[in-house]
């Protein structure tokens, strides 16, 4: 099963910069997860598809669809729980 974490961000977003180091650390620990950064200014169609209204927004999904969604800076423990729930 493929597990993906989509990170919706913008270069001008302060909280997104706070989220980055947390995601970078998780990316080294969770090699089975695909980490995908989506710049909402450049990929507005993708942001609209996922109904992203606030930044940062993190979406954890697997082959069955969206498993979890986080809005705002999210701590590593909460993200890891969602990754496990998704089957990573």
Secondary structure, 3 states (H helix, E strand, C coil): CCEEEEEEECCCCHHHHHHHHHHHHHHHHCCCEEEEEEECCCCHHHHHHCCCCCCCEEEEEECCEEEEEEECCCCHHHHHHHHHHHCC
